[in-house]
Amino acid sequence: MTMLSVLDLATVAQGSTAADALADTTRLARTVESLGYHRMWVAEHHGMPSVASSAPAVLVGHLADATTTLRVGAGGVMLPNHAPLVVAEQFATLEALHPGRIDLGLGRAPGTDPATARALRRRADVGAEHFPEDVVELINYLVPSDGPPTQPAPMPGRGYLPHVWLLGSSTFSAQLAGLLGLPFSFAFHFAPALVDEAVALYRSNFRHTGLLAEPYVMVAASVLCAGTDDEARFLAGPSALAMVHLRTGRPAPVVTPEEAAAYPYTPEERALMESMTAEHVVGDPGTVQRGLATLVERTGADELMLSTRAHDLTTRSRSMTLVAERWGLLADAA
């Protein structure tokens, strides 16, 4: 059975705070660990009122402390925002504190607007053009070696390498992940169009570099499971509206399902919403199981990562529980 994992964005709901969102993410980590999910990632975003996971290294450490067996990590750190040495030291420290449980997913998008990206990196050449070199630099700081330490030499350094992934929503990172021999995670949950081409390019370009024995593909999907298809669609309304608000330059905390259902979509907004959510897997346990199984068959994914955005923790936890029960995670964990 294909492994399932979880992506969480520390969702800030309307009427709540960032502290509430971070506490909910911590509670969710404990829940998904008990349900048999393999890993849980948090993603770096900046300047978004609905997302509190702006500092993934800090949050990953907290989630690792709150759990015992769950793999935890960043999905991802947006490397153009940071010096590779800083990320290497942060995640080597996490690996030293929680050996064998830390993942470092690297992305080449800024995860924010250009002004914020410039403020984060404080360099004139912020952007993705240096991404391949930055990835190699970061890994070289930490990869085990009998040779002399790198200069500069991070501490913790060599031998404290977390499980490094490349993330992508296009073909660029797919090819790079293959060439570097790294596992690859595709963002099907918000960019489904190129998944087939990206996965094929990753596998065809894969080289053995000593970091991974064979290609490994994880596909991230937007999922919401409830008791019935109608209930699931109702509970997914806030996430759909949040995507429209973000794409139209009006980011805001996630509203309630009732407010989302009452929102007066313009024809243009409705068309945008329907196009962005067309590949989301939303429904009762049977509907979701069939949708996920179809995605596995289509992509040959070794693992699926479920992203469930909703107004409240209860909805997210229930969705994860229903999927785990239907997928057989609880039986596997037993």
C-alpha positions in Angstrom: 0.0 0.0 0.0 1.3 3.4 -1.0 2.4 5.5 2.1 0.5 8.6 3.0 1.9 11.7 4.5 0.6 15.2 5.5 1.4 18.8 4.4 0.2 21.5 6.8 0.3 25.3 6.4 -0.6 26.2 10.0 -3.8 27.7 8.7 -5.0 30.9 10.4 -8.8 31.0 10.4 -10.9 34.1 10.6 -11.3 35.1 14.2 -8.3 33.2 15.4 -4.6 34.0 15.8 -1.3 32.8 14.4 -0.6 31.3 17.9 -3.9 29.3 17.6 -2.8 28.1 14.2 0.6 26.9 15.4 -1.0 25.1 18.4 -3.5 23.4 16.0 -0.6 22.2 13.7 1.1 20.7 16.8 -2.1 18.9 17.8 -2.5 17.7 14.2 1.0 16.3 14.2 0.2 14.1 17.2 -3.0 13.0 15.5 -1.5 12.0 12.2 1.3 10.2 14.0 -1.2 8.1 15.9 -3.1 7.4 12.6 0.0 5.9 10.9 0.9 8.7 8.5 4.6 8.5 7.5 5.7 12.1 7.6 4.4 15.7 8.2 5.8 18.7 6.5 5.2 22.5 6.9 5.8 25.0 4.2 7.5 28.4 4.1 5.2 31.2 3.1 5.6 34.9 3.9 3.1 37.8 4.0 0.0 35.5 3.9 -2.6 36.2 6.6 -3.8 32.6 6.4 -0.5 30.9 6.8 1.6 30.9 10.0 4.4 28.6 8.9 6.9 31.4 7.9 9.8 29.9 9.9 9.8 26.1 9.1 13.0 25.3 10.9 11.6 26.6 14.2 8.3 24.8 13.6 9.9 21.5 12.6 11.9 21.5 15.8 8.8 22.0 17.8 6.8 19.3 16.0 9.7 16.9 16.4 9.6 17.5 20.1 5.9 17.0 20.2 6.1 13.6 18.5 8.2 10.4 18.7 8.1 8.4 15.5 6.7 10.7 12.8 9.1 12.1 10.3 8.9 15.9 10.3 10.3 18.4 7.9 10.0 21.4 5.6 8.0 21.1 2.4 9.7 23.3 1.9 12.4 25.8 2.6 12.4 28.3 -0.2 16.2 28.3 -0.8 16.4 31.6 -2.8 15.3 33.4 0.4 18.3 32.1 2.4 22.0 31.6 2.4 22.7 27.8 2.0 25.0 27.8 5.0 22.2 29.1 7.3 19.8 26.4 6.1 22.6 23.8 6.5 23.2 24.8 10.1 19.5 24.9 11.0 18.7 21.5 9.6 21.9 19.8 10.7 21.0 21.0 14.2 17.5 19.5 13.8 19.1 16.2 12.6 21.5 16.1 15.5 18.6 16.6 17.9 16.2 14.1 16.2 18.4 11.7 14.2 16.7 10.0 11.3 13.5 11.9 11.6 14.2 15.2 9.7 13.3 16.0 6.1 14.5 19.1 4.2 12.4 19.8 1.1 13.9 22.6 -1.0 12.0 24.8 -3.4 13.2 27.5 -5.8 10.2 29.9 -5.6 10.3 32.7 -3.0 6.9 31.8 -1.5 6.1 35.5 -1.3 6.3 38.8 -3.2 9.6 40.2 -4.6 9.9 42.9 -1.9 9.6 40.4 0.9 12.0 38.0 -0.8 14.6 40.8 -1.1 14.2 41.7 2.6 14.7 38.0 3.5 17.9 37.4 1.5 19.1 41.0 1.6 21.0 40.5 -1.7 20.6 42.3 -5.0 20.6 39.0 -6.9 17.6 37.3 -5.2 16.0 34.8 -7.5 15.9 31.3 -8.6 18.8 31.4 -11.0 21.3 30.2 -8.4 19.1 27.4 -7.1 21.1 24.4 -8.5 24.4 25.7 -7.2 22.8 26.6 -3.8 21.4 23.0 -3.4 24.8 21.5 -4.1 26.5 23.9 -1.8 24.1 23.1 1.0 24.4 19.3 0.6 28.2 19.5 0.4 28.3 21.2 3.8 26.6 18.1 5.4 27.2 15.0 3.4 29.3 12.4 5.3 33.0 12.4 4.2 36.4 11.4 5.4 37.9 14.4 3.8 38.7 17.8 5.3 35.8 19.9 6.4 34.4 22.5 4.0 35.3 26.1 4.3 33.3 27.6 5.8 32.6 24.6 8.1 29.1 24.6 9.6 28.6 23.1 13.1 26.9 20.7 13.2 28.3 19.8 9.9 29.4 16.7 8.0 27.4 13.6 8.9 24.3 15.5 10.1 22.5 15.4 6.7 18.7 15.3 6.9 16.7 13.6 4.1 17.0 16.2 1.3 14.2 16.5 -1.3 13.6 18.8 -4.2 10.1 20.2 -4.6 8.6 21.3 -7.9 5.5 22.4 -9.8 7.2 22.3 -13.2 9.8 20.3 -15.0 12.9 22.3 -13.9 13.2 20.8 -10.4 12.1 17.4 -11.7 15.1 17.2 -14.0 17.4 18.7 -11.3 16.3 16.2 -8.7 17.0 13.4 -11.1 20.5 14.7 -12.0 21.4 15.2 -8.3 19.9 11.8 -7.4 17.4 13.2 -4.8 13.8 12.3 -4.1 11.3 14.5 -5.8 7.9 15.9 -4.6 5.5 17.3 -7.1 3.0 20.0 -6.1 0.0 18.5 -7.8 -2.3 20.2 -5.2 -1.8 23.6 -6.8 -0.2 22.9 -10.2 -1.5 19.6 -11.6 -1.0 20.3 -15.4 2.6 19.2 -15.6 2.7 16.2 -13.2 3.0 13.5 -15.9 5.8 15.2 -17.8 7.6 16.2 -14.6 7.5 12.7 -13.1 8.6 11.1 -16.4 11.6 13.6 -16.7 12.6 12.9 -13.1 12.7 9.2 -13.6 14.5 9.4 -17.0 17.1 11.8 -15.7 17.8 10.0 -12.4 21.5 9.4 -11.6 22.9 7.5 -8.7 25.0 10.0 -6.7 25.2 8.1 -3.4 22.3 10.0 -1.9 19.4 7.7 -3.0 19.4 4.2 -4.4 16.6 4.6 -6.9 14.1 7.3 -8.0 11.4 8.2 -5.4 8.4 10.2 -6.2 5.9 11.8 -3.8 2.9 13.6 -5.2 1.1 16.3 -3.0 -2.7 16.4 -3.4 -5.4 18.6 -2.0 -7.8 16.3 -0.1 -10.8 16.8 2.1 -12.8 13.8 3.3 -16.1 13.9 5.2 -19.1 11.7 5.9 -20.7 12.4 2.5 -19.7 14.0 -0.8 -22.0 17.0 -0.1 -20.6 17.6 3.3 -17.0 17.4 2.0 -17.7 19.9 -0.7 -19.3 22.3 1.8 -16.3 22.0 4.1 -13.8 22.5 1.2 -15.5 25.8 0.3 -13.2 28.0 2.5 -10.0 26.6 1.0 -11.4 27.2 -2.5 -12.3 30.8 -1.6 -8.9 31.3 0.0 -7.2 30.3 -3.3 -9.3 32.8 -5.2 -8.4 35.6 -2.7 -4.7 34.8 -3.0 -4.7 34.6 -6.8 -6.6 37.9 -7.1 -4.3 39.8 -4.6 -6.6 39.8 -1.6 -5.1 37.2 0.8 -7.0 36.9 4.0 -7.6 34.4 6.9 -9.7 31.3 6.0 -13.4 32.0 6.5 -16.1 29.6 7.8 -17.8 27.1 5.4 -21.0 29.1 5.8 -19.3 32.4 4.8 -17.7 30.6 1.8 -21.0 29.1 0.7 -22.6 32.6 0.8 -19.8 34.4 -1.0 -21.0 36.1 -4.2 -18.5 34.8 -6.8 -18.3 36.8 -10.0 -18.3 34.7 -13.2 -14.6 35.3 -13.5 -13.9 34.2 -9.9 -16.0 31.1 -10.2 -14.2 30.1 -13.4 -10.9 30.6 -11.6 -12.0 28.7 -8.5 -13.3 25.8 -10.6 -10.1 25.5 -12.6 -7.9 25.6 -9.5 -9.9 23.0 -7.7 -10.7 20.6 -10.6 -8.1 18.1 -9.5 -8.8 18.3 -5.7 -9.9 15.1 -4.1 -13.0 15.9 -2.1 -15.7 13.5 -1.0 -16.7 10.7 1.3 -14.1 8.0 2.2 -14.9 5.9 -0.9 -14.7 8.9 -3.2 -11.4 10.0 -1.7 -9.9 6.5 -1.8 -10.8 6.1 -5.5 -9.3 9.5 -6.3 -6.1 8.8 -4.5 -5.8 5.4 -6.1 -6.3 6.9 -9.5 -3.5 9.4 -8.8 -1.1 6.6 -7.7 -1.9 4.6 -10.8 -1.5 7.7 -13.0 1.9 8.8 -11.6 3.3 5.6 -10.1 3.9 7.7 -6.9 5.8 5.9 -4.1 4.0 8.2 -1.6 1.2 10.7 -1.5 1.2 13.8 0.7 -2.2 15.1 1.6 -2.8 18.8 2.0 -6.1 19.6 3.8 -7.0 23.2 4.3 -10.1 23.9 6.3 -11.5 26.5 8.6 -11.0 24.4 11.8 -8.8 21.7 13.2 -11.7 19.4 13.8 -12.4 19.2 10.1 -8.8 18.6 9.2 -8.3 15.9 11.9 -11.6 14.1 10.9 -10.6 14.1 7.3 -7.2 12.6 8.1 -8.8 10.0 10.3 -11.4 9.0 7.6 -8.7 8.7 5.0 -6.4 6.7 7.3 -9.2 4.2 8.1 -10.2 3.7 4.5 -6.6 3.5 3.2 -5.7 0.9 5.9 -3.0 3.0 7.7 -4.3 2.0 11.1 -4.1 -1.7 10.3 -0.6 -1.2 8.9 0.4 0.7 12.1 -1.0 -2.1 14.3 
